Amino acid sequence: MGQEMAFGRVLGLDPSVTAVQIARSIFGEGPMVSALRERMGPVKDLEPLVERPKLHEGFVAGTRISTLAGLRRVETLKAGDMVETQDAGAQPIVRIERMRLPALRAQAPIRFAAGAHGAEREVLVAPNQRVLVRDPVLEVLFGEAEVLVAARTLVDGEMVSRVPGGAVDYVRIVFDASHMIFAEGMAVECFRPGPRPTPGDTQPVTAEPGAPRMLRTLESQMMRKLVI
């Protein structure tokens, strides 16, 4: 157990997070995790921490969301609260989902500096959070003046960057339909319950009903060179 505690401290995580949990959340079940299990024994503490490691949409706790009651920190929102949307006025939240993950590799949050894509102040989101990008050039490229892009594909190392280290609390807002909402002034998409394709795939991604087009990885890379 001492080795496990030290592993968590080195990464800046809660000391009770074990090496097995961290490895499983990053690499999935495999030889590395099996070897750690054999060496360190059963994992019992904080199992829910990584039981759903694919929750890579949403907002880092502390992000302020525009609601009928004004700006609210996302972690204080609950089902029934009315959130301002770009397309349909104020809409009630159906469900709030939360998860804590090690902020490592693909799970690390994406930071948008103030001024990036409409952000009025710094905002951190999950890697696959869909961000609305607007530019006249987009209509020439894709036939639409605004598109949705996975946050991770907008990383440029300056205005948009990945922030690894420690643990991160992600909060996801669910509506009964796809809606564009505002996180620190930046327009982002929140979704309806049900199956959802991963943004940024090389395969075509079908947009939610009423939502702007979702760009694929290669399209996002082309757009970034010409627009951002």
N, C-alpha and C positions, 0 to 999 in steps of 0.2 A: 504493500500500500504506500510506503514511503516513496518508492520510485514513481508511482502514479501521481502523487501529490506534487512532487518536484516537476514532473512533466507539465502539469497544468500551470504552475507558477512561472516557469520559463516562458511560456506563451502569453503570460499576462491574463490567464483565465482564472475563474473561480477554482481554488485548490481542490475542490471535490470533483472536478471534471477529470475523468481518468484517461490514460493514454489510449486505451482500447476504444473508448467513445470517440475521441478525437480522430483516431485513425479510421474508424468505421465511417464517420461523417464525411471524410475527405475521399477515401479510396473505396468505400463499400466493403462488403464481405469478401475476403480473399486471403491469400497466403500471409500477407503482412499482419492482418488482423488476427488470423488464426495463431500465428506465432506469439503475438502479444497476449492473447487469451491464455495460451499454454503457460507462458511465463508469469503472468500476473494473476491468473485465477478468474473466478466469476466477476462480472460487472453488475452491480445492483443499484448503485447510487445514480440518481438523475437520469435514468434511462429515457424519460420523455424528451430530454434535451436534444437528442439526435434521432428520434424515431421517425421524423419526416424531414430529411435533409434537403429535399428538393424545393422547399419553400423559399424561392429566390426572387419573389416579387414582393412589393410592399415598401414600407418606409422605416427608417431607423427611428427608434423611440426618441422623442424630443422634437421631431418634425411637426411644424404647425400646418394644420389643414383649414381651409376656408369653410366655415359653417354659418348657418343662420345666426348663431350666437357669437359670431366673430371668429378670430383665429383660435383654434384649439389644438393642443398637443395630441398627436395621434393616439398615444397610449391611454388618453383619458376618454376616448370615444367609445360608444357602445351601440348595440343594436337599437334602432329607433331614432337615433340622433339624425338631424337634418343637415346634409352637406350640400354646399353650393356646387352646382355642375355647370359646365360650359354650354351644354346642349339641352338641358331639361329643367332648369331652375333648381330649387332645393329638392333633394331626394333622400329618403330614409335609408339608413344603413341596415342591411339584412343580417350581417354577421361580421364579427371581428375575429381574425385569426392571429395568433402570436407564436413566436418561436425564437429561442436563443440558440445561436450557433457560434462555433469558433470562427473568427473573421479571417479565414485563411483561404488562399487561392481563389477558386471560383465563388466562394461564399462571402468574400470580403465586400463591404459596401462600396458604392460608387458616389464620389463627392462631386457636386456641381457648385462651383464658386458663384458668388453673387454676380449676376449679369449673364450667366450661361443659360441659354434657352429659356429666358424669361424669369429665372430665379431672382427674387428680390433680396435674398440673403443666402448664405450657404445652406445647402440641403443635401442629405445623404439618403440614398435609396438602395434597394436590393438590385443585384446585377441584371435581372431580367425584367425589372420594372419598365413598363412601356412609357416613353416620354414623347410628347408631341413636338415635332419640329416643323417650323413654318419658314418658307422661303419661295420667292417667285420662280427660282430655278427648278424647284421640285416639279412644277407643272410641266416644264419642258422634259425633265427626266422621266417622270412617272405618271404624268397626266393628272396630278393632284397637287394643290398648293400646300397641303400639310399632310404629314405622314407620321406613323408611330414607329419608334426605333427603340430597341432594347438599350437600356442605359449603358451596359458594358461595351456596346459597339461604338459609343460616343467618346470613349476615353482618348484624350489627346495628351495627357501628361501635364497639362497646364490648367485650363479652365475646368476640365473634367478629368478626374483621377481616381484610381482604386486606392482604398485605405485599408490595408491589412493590419492585423495585430489585435490581440485581446479577444473579447467576445462581443457579439453584436445582437441586439434585440430587434427583430423585424416584426412589424405590425402590418397586416394586410386588411384592407377594407373591401367588403363584398356587398354589391348591390344586386337587385333582381334583373338588371340589364347592364350592358356596358355603358359607362359614363366617363366623361373627362372632368376631373376635379383639379383643384389647385393646391399644391404643396409648396409653401413659401413663395407663392406666386407663379411657380412653374406648372404648366399644364401637363397632367399625367393621366393615364387611363386606369380606372378600376373596373373590375369585372363582375360578371354574373356567376352563380354557382354552375358547376358542371365541368366536363372535360375542356381542357384549354391547351392549344399548341404552344410549344416553346418558341418564344420570339428569337429571331436571328438565325433560324435553321437555314440550311441550303435549299430545302424543299419549300414550295410556295406555302404561305401561311394565310389561311382564310380569316379575314377580319371579323370581329364580333359585329352583329347587326347594328348598323348606325355608326360604327366606328371608322376612323380613317384607315387607309391601307397600312398594313404592317410590313416593313421592309425585311427582306432576307439579308443574310450576312454580307454577301457580295454587293448587294444593292446599297447597304449601309456604308460599306467601305468606299464605294464610288461617290456616294452623296457627301461623305465627310471630306473628301478631297476637293469637291467643287463648291460646297456650301459652307462648311464649318471652318 
